Amino acid sequence: MKIVTVVGARPQFIKAAPVSEILRKSFREYIIHTGQHYDDNMSRIFFDDLQIPRPDINLNVGSGRHAEQTGRMLIEIERVLQQQKPDLLLVYGDTNSTFAGALCAAKLHIPIAHVEAGLRSFNRKMPEEINRILTDQISAFLFCPTQTSVNHLKTEGVIGAIHLVGDVMYDAALKFGKIAERKSTIMSKLGLKKNAFLLATVHRPNSTDTAAHLGSIIEAFEESDENIVFPIHPRTRNFLQKYKLWDRVAGNPRIMNIDPVSYLDMLVLEKHAKKILTDSGGIQKEAYFYQIPCITMREETEWVETVEDGWNIIVGTDKMAILRAIKDFNPNSKQRSLFGNGDASININQILVSALKS
């Protein structure tokens, strides 16, 4: 039996790594890469680092406005699905690639499996929130990482089969964290010492697309007494230059601005940071996995469990809130096992084998 998997963005490559390894023991898998992330540092190196099977096709959609990008994906994914005639389409997360793949499959009456189903930030201004809600509504298999996500789907009354399987990113963090410690040289390359720097990532539109928000974040970085390692997303770099903020980042000796790094290098930076400042959902979780205090520069999070457990604090883009968290947020509570046991990929495969092959 054949499964077509749709990926297109950095977090999806990470999630696909452990799942594809297990799925291929039971199914034929055909991988569509939409090309949503097309920069080598954001795409190709992930397939190299994580040893994900090379995509069978790259649609090379690239960037664009949401309607334009999603529309191009719909046209190209539909063409591939009509050729491949899969028994199931598998999607991850909440990107335009996720929703485009799911919508195409639904129109062609191909069952959909959504990995990381049920997440909710309850902010419908976020395109990711719209993508995840709509994908959940048309999926046949909803693979949830936490009990909270299960509860959301039950409240919404989705008609697909809801399964609590654990978090595939925890699978990846366990496996690749050990590999990263052996292979990565990023700490020595950057001259860093453990627990002596903050790690910052900024890329979401709410952080970058408004001069006041991005300026406030950069001011907090400038006024902090801590050394900050700042891998800069390509779109963030563009906005820093647009808003005349780039020189303030590049000229500050305490802000180490670097290009995006490989997944393995990023894991090592996360594991050895004193604290993490981010607007990324995935990095919030990885911070939790590695017991690193996380300061989330958003107004809400879909990973509420990390906040409830005391290891994540929501500060928005307010300069003073960010600075207070840098200084005072020092969790020491014992973490719970919120994201499963590192066997989410196995659970997903077992459910699909039972459902499809019977």
N, C-alpha and C positions, 0 to 999 in steps of 0.2 A: 504494500500500500504506500501511497505517496503523500507526503506533506510538503506544502510550499510554505516557506518561512519568509516574512517580509521584515527587513531591517533597513535602517537608513541613517541612524544617528548614534553618536558615541555610547550613550547608555544602553542602547539595544545590542550593540556588539558585545558588551560585557555580559548582559543577560543571556545572550544566545550561546556563549562559549560553553557553559556547563550543560545546557539543555541539548544542544546539537550533538554533543559527545554521547549522551545517553540515547537520544532519539534514534540515532543512526544504527544502533544495535537492533532496533525493531522495525524501522521504516526506511524507505527511500526519502531523502530530504533534498529539496531544490530550494536554493537560497536566492531571493531577489534582493539586491541592494538598490534602493531607490536613488542613491547619490545625494541624499539630503545634506549629509556632511561630505564634502568633496575635497577638502584640504587634506593632504597626505598626513599631517600631524593629527588630524581629527578622524581619520578613516583607515587608511592602509596600514599604519603601524599597529592598529588594534588587532587586525587579522593576523599580523605577524606575531605580536606579543602573546596573544591568547590562543594561537594555533586553531583559530576557527577555520573550518573549510572555506576555501575561497568562494565568493558568490558565483553562482552559475550565470548570472547576468547582472550587469550594472546599468541602471536606467539613466544615470548621469543627469538627473533632474536639476540638481543644484539649488541655488537660493531663488527667492522671489517672494512676492506678496502671497499671503495664505491661499487665496483663491487660485492664483496662477499656479503656485507650486502644487497644490492638491489636485487641481484639474489635470495637470500634466501627468501626475502619478496615476490618476484614475485611468487615463487613456492607455498608458503603457502597461500598468499592472493587469488590466483587463485582457489585453492582448496576450500576455504571458499565461494567464490562467486559462484562457481558451485553448492555448496550445498544450499546456501541461496536464489539464484535467485532473487536478489533485483530489484526494479524498478529504483533505482538511487544509485550511489555511491557518497558520500560526502567526500571531502578532504580539508585540511587546509594548507595554507602557502607554504613552500618551502623545506621540508626535503626529505630525501630518502623515507620515508614512504609515503609522498604525491605523489611523482612520481611513485613509485611502485604500489600504489593503483590505480592511474589513468590509468597507462599503462595496468594493468590487466583488468580493466573495459572496456577500449577501444577495446581490443582484443576480449572480450566477448560480445561486442555491448551493453554494459550497459551505459546509459547516465551518465555523470560526472558533478558534481557541484563543482566548485573551490571557496572556501571562501578565500578572500584576493588575488584576481586575479589582474594582471596588475602591480604589483610592479616591479621596475627595478632599479638595482644599476649600470647597464651598465659595470659591471666587470665580464666577463665570466670565469675568473679564480676561481670565487666563485662557489662551487658546488650548492649552493642555487639558484644562478641565472639560471643555466642550468635547475634545477628542476622546477622552476616557469615558465620559458619560455615554456618548453615542455608540462607541465601540462595545461597551458593556450591554447596551440594549439589544444589539443584534448578534451577540456571541452565543454559541451553543455550549461552550465550556468556559467557565469563568474561574481561573486559577488565582486564588487570593493569597497574599503574603501574610496577612494578619487577621485576627478575629475581628478587629475594627472594620476592615474592608469587607469581610463577610456580612457584618451587621448592616453596613451601608447598602449592600445589594439587596438584602432581605427587606429593608425598609422601602426601597424603591420598587420592589416587586418585579425584578427582572425574571424572564422566563427561562433563561439558560440554566444549566446545571452548575451549582456553586460548589467549589471545592477549596477547602483550606489546605494548602500544600506547603506553606513556608515561602521564604523569600529566595529566589534564585540568585540575587546579588549576594546573599550570605554564602551560598554555595561557592560563588566566584571569589569572594573575599577570603574564605578559608583556603581554597586551593591556590589562588594566585598570590596571596599575601606571603606564603612561604617561598614561592618561586621568586617573588620580587626581592626578598631579602638576600637571596643567593645571587641574583643576576644584576640588580640595579646598582649603578655607581653614582646616582644623582647626589647623594649626600656629600661625598668627597669631591665630586665635580663642582658643586656650588660652595664648598667649604663650610658646610653646615654642621652644627652639633645638635645632638638629640635634646629635645625639650627647650631649645633656645631660640625658637622662631615661631611666628604665627603663619599659617597657610591661608591664603585668601583666593577665592574664585568668584567672579562676577560675570554673568552672561545673560540673565533673564531680561526681557524688555522693560519690565517695571524698574529695574535697576539702571539700565543703560540708556533707554530711549528718551529719558527726561533729564535735561541738564541739571536741574536742581537735585534730583536723586543721585545721579552719578557724582556730581560735585560734592554732595554731603558725604558720600562714602569715601571719596578720595581725601576730603578734609579730615575725616576720622583716622584714616591711615597715616596722614601727615602728622597729626597731633599725638598719635600714640607713641609711647616710649619704646615699643617693641619693634624688633626687626620683623619685617613681613616679606614672605616669599609669595609672589603674585604671578602665577602663570596666566597670561592674558589671552583670552578668547579672541579670535580675529574680529568678530563684530564689536567686541568691547574696545579693542584698539582703535577701530574706526570712529567710535563715538568719543573716545578720549581725545582724539585729534580734532574731531568736529567741534567739540565744546572747549577747545583750547586748554585741556587738562593734561595733555601728554607730557609736556615739559615738567609739570609738577610731579609726575610719577617718575619719569626718567631721571630727573635731577635730584631726587631725594635719596641720600645714601642708605636710609633704613628700609627703603622699598626696593626689593630685588625683583624687577620685572623680567620675566622670562617667557619664551614661547611656550605654547601648550606642550605638555610632556606626555610620554607614553603612559599607558595604564599602570604598568609595573612601577615606573618612577613615581607616579602619583600616589600609589599605595604606600610606598616607602615614605614619601613626604607626609602623608596623612598620619602614618603610624608614629612618626617621630616629632610631629608638631606639638607645641605647647597648647595651642588652641587652633580651631579652624573657624574662619569666617567665610560664609558661602551663601549663595541663593540657589544652589543646586539641590534637588531632592536626593539624588544618589549619594552625594557626598555627605549629606546629613546622616544617612544610614551608615556609611562606611566609618564616619566619625564614631558613631555609636558602637559599631562592631569592634573598633579598636580602642574603645574607652577614652576617646579624646573629646574634651568639651567643645561643643559646637555652638557658634553664634550665627543664627540664621537671619540674613538681611532681607527679609520679606515680611509681609503683614500676616501671613498665615502659612501653614504647612500641611501637606497631605500625610506626613509622617508624625501624627500627633502623639504616637506612642513614645517617641524619643523625648518629647517635651514632658509628657506625663511622668516619665521615668526619671526626669531631672537632669538629663545630659544634653539637652538642647534648649536654647532660649531664643525667642522670637523678638527681634529688635527693629524690624523695618529698615528704612534707610536714614533714620534720624542720627545725626552725628553724635549727639550726646549719649543716646542710648547705646550706640555701638561702643563708644569709649568706656562707658560704665561697665558694659559686659566684658570688654577686654581686661579691665582692671579687677572686677569683682566676681565674675561668674566662675566658680570653682567647685563643680559638683564632686561629691565623694560617696554618693549612695551606691549600693550594690545593684547592678543591673539584673533585669529579668530576661528570660529566654523568650523574647517577643517575636522573633522572626524565624522560628523553626529550629531544626537541628542540623542544617546543612545538607538536607536530602530532598530539597524541593524538586530538583530535576528528576530524580528517581520517581517521586510521587506523581509528577506530571506524566511521565512515560507510562507508568503502570495504569493510570486512569485511561489514557488514550489507547493503549493496547487492549484493555478490557472492553472499551466502548466500540472501537473501530473494527477490531479483528473478530469480535463476536457477531 
